[in-house]
Amino acid sequence: MPVQKKIAAVVLADLRGYSRMSEAQLKRFFSKLLPQIAETITRHQPFQTNSWGDAYIAAFDDAEAAATCALDIRDLFSNANWSQLELPALAPRISLHSGPVFVGQDPFSGQTGIIGTQVNLVSRVEPITLPGHVWATDNFVSLLSQYECPNLAWDDLGERPLAKEWGAKRLYRVRRAHESPDLPSLSAAAAGEEEHGATGLELCVHMLQMGTEDQKYVALDMLGSIDTPEAVAALVTAARQKTLTPRMRLMALASLAELKNPTCVRDLTDIVMDADEPRDITGAAIEVLGALGDPAAVPTLIAVVTSDEPRLDHRIKGLALISLGRMRLNSQAIDAVASILASGDHELLEPATAAAGLLGDARLALPLADIAADTAKTSRLRGAALEALASTGVETHHEGLLAGIALSQDDHPEVRRRAMLLLGALGTATADRTLKEVASRLDDPLSADALRCLFKAEKLVEGLKKELKKV
């Protein structure tokens, strides 16, 4: 069978809870549930299927068939009688994507196989999908919308960061038309799920209800290691409970940051916009929104940055800017940061510059270059702007600015060092000529730095980018 290229609609499902099963449970799963999964998939007539462990993949010519298959897999698990199966309640994460794939015969199995970057992409959507849900890329929904699908519907989830630093993608939740368009509440999401590490969860909840303050504090810390809707619900309740001490509420927020569960975004934005909340709680909630990286938080973060409320001072606005910086590939976040960079608000320029470095978008290069060129600005801010420019990308039209800074012995040494670093990364004839001129000036205290940038700029810039991500 010759290798062919074709457009495919791909379903990928992975089972949460699979790795916790015992040997006896795995045997029952293989004999009782796996045949039902296989039958559910094959009745929709995919042209390719495969499985490994708890993951199942199927490729279809028809997007509607792929979507219906995904929902049938979801329903198989949500309707399963786990007691009768003698298995723990398992919840599938199911992702859908469409794009060109290579189709050929797998030399190991002798069956049809698929390969390609689009197959890799669907596997980067599945880990961020909520258990019990079907999430699809914009590519898949665009293909699906070409069909008349009265029994199907999809809800825009906005741009979301994919797993393993694959950037961001606009995603949709696919559902049956009669189902609610709202994401489930925490309690609804928890319904029917077996408690992950039930003994540990029960101990934490019991300690929260009956323990001393120090015991409750430890319980809140430990809940950050239990990735279940019940744990998230307990942490959200603690974070919003104003009768708890700030220390306790801050620990609840820190644990929510560890879990990175998007179902708590609405509660966190409520905390941020509550005028009666203490500044430290508001700031911590903003930081958690940044850690989640969920685009649903962007409007609230922008509202904080642009607010005239006295309680939302420059420190709080700075935290909101850094959190916006973690919303990579989000146009609203990029526009908001660009606006602050151009505003001249000196108290917000430094966090906005750091946010620009985190976003790493080329649209932010021009305002960063303007800040770096402004000698009236502090050397610290100009150096930070040059650091961020390393992330957004240095172009040849920046070489005049960078060369001027590098050659000026009157400029601040740290600003000059960063300019030389970017010149080395740029690697143009003008950049090399400038660095050689500085290196030849043995009376210049930065001549050795210039020589280093001639040979090791690329490695040094990569180190700079890694430091920016730690902001």
Residue pairs with C-beta under 8 A, 6 or more apart in sequence:
1 104
1 105
1 112
2 104
3 102
3 103
3 104
4 102
4 103
4 104
5 100
5 101
5 102
5 103
6 61
6 100
6 101
6 103
7 98
7 99
7 100
7 101
7 143
8 47
8 48
8 59
8 60
8 61
8 98
8 99
8 100
8 101
8 103
8 114
8 118
9 59
9 60
9 61
9 62
9 63
9 65
9 66
9 67
9 96
9 97
9 98
9 140
9 143
9 144
10 57
10 58
10 59
10 60
10 66
10 96
10 97
10 98
10 99
10 101
10 114
10 118
10 119
10 122
11 41
11 46
11 56
11 57
11 58
11 59
11 60
11 66
11 69
11 70
11 73
11 94
11 95
11 96
12 55
12 56
12 57
12 94
12 95
12 96
12 97
12 122
12 123
12 125
12 126
13 55
13 56
13 57
13 70
13 73
13 92
13 93
13 94
13 95
13 126
14 54
14 55
14 56
14 92
14 93
14 94
14 126
14 127
15 54
15 55
15 77
15 90
15 91
15 92
15 93
16 90
16 91
16 92
16 93
16 131
17 88
17 89
17 90
17 91
17 194
17 196
18 29
18 53
18 54
18 90
19 54
20 88
20 196
21 29
21 87
21 88
25 86
25 87
25 88
28 85
28 86
28 87
29 87
32 85
32 87
33 80
33 85
33 87
33 90
34 51
36 76
37 56
37 73
37 76
38 49
38 51
40 69
40 72
40 73
40 76
41 49
41 56
41 58
41 69
41 73
42 49
44 58
44 60
44 65
44 66
44 68
44 69
44 72
45 60
45 65
46 58
46 59
46 60
46 65
46 66
46 69
47 59
47 60
47 61
47 103
47 112
48 57
48 58
48 59
48 103
48 111
48 112
48 113
48 114
49 56
49 57
49 58
49 59
50 56
50 57
50 58
50 109
50 111
50 113
51 57
56 73
57 119
58 66
58 69
59 101
59 103
59 114
60 66
60 69
62 147
63 98
63 140
63 143
63 144
63 146
63 147
64 144
64 147
64 149
64 152
66 96
66 98
66 140
67 96
67 134
67 136
67 140
67 144
67 149
67 152
67 174
68 151
68 152
70 94
70 96
70 134
70 174
71 134
71 152
71 174
71 175
71 176
73 92
73 94
74 92
74 94
74 132
74 133
74 134
77 90
77 91
77 92
77 132
78 132
78 192
80 89
80 90
82 88
82 89
82 90
82 194
88 194
89 192
89 193
89 194
91 131
91 132
91 193
92 131
92 132
93 126
93 127
93 129
93 130
93 131
93 133
94 126
94 129
94 133
94 134
94 135
95 122
95 123
95 125
95 126
95 129
95 134
95 135
95 136
95 137
96 122
96 125
96 134
96 135
96 136
96 137
96 140
96 174
97 118
97 121
97 122
97 125
97 136
97 137
97 139
97 140
98 118
98 137
98 139
98 140
98 142
98 143
99 116
99 118
99 121
99 139
100 116
100 118
101 114
101 115
101 116
101 118
101 119
102 114
102 115
102 116
103 112
103 113
103 114
104 112
104 113
104 115
105 111
105 112
105 113
106 112
106 113
121 137
121 162
121 166
121 169
122 137
123 163
124 162
124 163
124 164
124 166
125 135
125 136
125 137
125 162
125 163
125 169
125 171
126 163
127 163
128 135
128 160
128 161
128 162
128 163
129 135
130 183
130 189
130 262
130 263
131 193
132 189
132 193
133 173
134 173
134 174
134 175
135 157
135 171
135 172
135 173
135 174
136 144
136 154
136 171
136 172
136 173
136 174
137 169
137 170
137 171
137 172
138 169
138 170
138 171
138 172
140 172
141 154
141 172
141 174
144 152
144 154
144 174
150 177
151 176
151 177
152 174
152 175
152 176
152 177
153 174
153 175
153 176
153 177
153 179
153 181
154 172
154 173
154 174
154 175
155 172
155 173
155 175
155 181
156 170
156 172
157 170
157 171
157 172
157 173
157 295
157 296
158 170
158 171
158 294
158 295
158 296
158 330
159 168
159 169
159 170
159 171
159 295
159 327
159 329
159 330
160 168
160 169
160 170
160 171
160 262
160 293
160 294
160 295
161 167
161 168
161 293
161 328
162 168
162 169
167 328
167 329
168 295
168 328
168 329
168 330
173 183
175 181
183 262
183 263
184 263
185 263
186 229
186 232
186 233
186 236
186 263
186 264
187 229
187 233
189 229
189 263
190 228
190 229
190 230
190 233
193 228
193 229
193 230
195 201
195 202
195 228
195 230
196 226
196 227
196 228
196 231
197 226
200 222
200 226
201 223
201 226
201 228
201 230
201 231
203 219
204 219
204 222
204 223
204 226
204 231
204 234
205 219
205 230
205 234
207 215
207 216
207 218
207 219
208 216
208 219
208 220
208 234
208 238
211 219
213 245
213 248
216 248
217 247
217 248
217 251
220 235
220 238
220 248
220 251
220 252
220 255
221 251
221 254
221 255
223 231
223 234
223 235
223 252
223 255
224 231
224 235
224 254
224 255
224 256
224 257
224 258
224 259
225 258
227 259
227 261
229 261
229 263
231 259
232 256
232 259
232 261
232 263
232 264
235 252
235 255
235 256
235 259
235 264
236 252
236 256
236 264
236 267
238 244
238 248
238 249
238 251
238 252
239 249
239 252
239 253
239 256
239 267
239 268
239 271
239 285
240 267
240 270
240 271
241 249
242 276
242 277
244 252
246 278
246 280
246 281
249 281
249 284
250 280
250 281
250 284
253 268
253 281
253 284
253 285
253 287
253 288
254 284
254 288
256 264
256 268
256 288
257 287
257 288
257 291
257 292
260 291
260 292
260 293
261 292
262 292
262 294
262 296
264 292
265 289
265 292
265 294
265 296
265 297
266 296
268 285
268 288
268 289
268 292
268 297
269 289
269 296
269 297
269 300
271 277
271 281
271 282
271 285
272 282
272 285
272 286
272 289
272 300
272 304
273 300
273 303
274 282
275 309
275 311
277 285
279 311
279 313
279 315
279 316
282 311
282 312
282 316
283 315
283 316
283 319
286 301
286 304
286 316
286 319
286 320
286 323
287 319
287 322
287 323
289 297
289 300
289 301
289 323
290 297
290 301
290 319
290 322
290 323
290 324
290 325
290 326
290 327
291 326
293 326
293 327
293 328
295 327
295 330
295 332
297 323
297 327
298 324
298 327
298 330
298 332
298 333
298 336
299 332
301 320
301 323
301 324
301 327
301 333
301 336
302 320
302 324
302 332
302 333
302 336
304 312
304 316
304 317
304 320
305 317
305 320
305 321
305 324
305 336
305 340
305 348
306 336
307 317
314 347
314 348
317 348
317 351
318 347
318 348
318 350
318 351
319 351
321 337
321 340
321 348
321 351
321 352
321 354
321 355
322 351
322 354
322 355
322 358
322 471
324 333
324 336
324 337
324 355
324 359
325 333
325 337
325 354
325 355
325 356
325 357
325 358
325 359
325 471
326 358
327 333
327 359
328 358
328 359
328 360
329 361
333 359
334 359
334 361
334 363
334 364
337 352
337 355
337 356
337 359
337 364
338 356
338 363
338 364
338 367
340 348
340 349
340 352
341 349
341 352
341 353
341 356
341 364
341 367
341 368
341 370
341 371
342 367
342 370
349 371
349 377
349 381
350 380
350 381
350 384
353 368
353 371
353 381
353 384
353 385
353 388
354 384
354 388
354 468
354 471
356 364
356 367
356 368
356 388
356 391
356 392
357 384
357 387
357 388
357 390
357 391
357 392
357 468
357 471
358 391
358 468
358 469
358 471
359 391
359 392
360 391
360 392
360 393
361 392
362 392
362 393
363 392
364 388
364 392
365 389
365 392
365 393
365 394
365 395
365 398
368 385
368 386
368 388
368 389
368 392
369 385
369 389
369 398
369 401
371 377
371 381
371 382
371 385
372 382
372 385
372 386
372 389
372 401
372 405
372 415
372 419
373 401
373 405
374 382
375 382
375 411
379 411
379 412
379 414
379 415
380 414
382 412
382 415
383 412
383 414
383 415
383 418
386 415
386 418
386 419
386 421
386 422
387 418
387 464
387 467
387 468
388 468
389 398
389 422
390 418
390 421
390 422
390 425
390 461
390 464
390 465
390 468
391 465
391 468
394 402
394 422
394 425
394 426
396 426
396 428
398 422
398 426
399 423
399 426
399 428
399 430
399 431
399 434
400 430
401 419
402 419
402 420
402 422
402 423
402 426
402 431
402 434
403 419
403 423
403 430
403 431
403 434
405 411
405 415
405 416
405 419
406 416
406 419
406 420
406 423
406 434
406 435
406 438
406 450
407 434
407 437
407 438
408 416
409 444
413 445
413 446
416 446
416 449
417 446
417 449
420 434
420 435
420 438
420 446
420 449
420 450
420 453
421 453
421 457
421 460
421 461
421 464
422 457
422 461
423 431
423 434
423 435
423 453
423 457
424 431
424 435
424 453
424 454
424 455
424 456
424 457
424 458
424 460
424 461
425 457
425 458
425 461
427 457
432 454
435 450
435 451
435 453
435 454
436 450
436 454
438 444
438 446
438 447
438 449
438 450
439 447
439 448
439 450
439 451
439 454
440 447
441 447
444 450
452 460
453 460
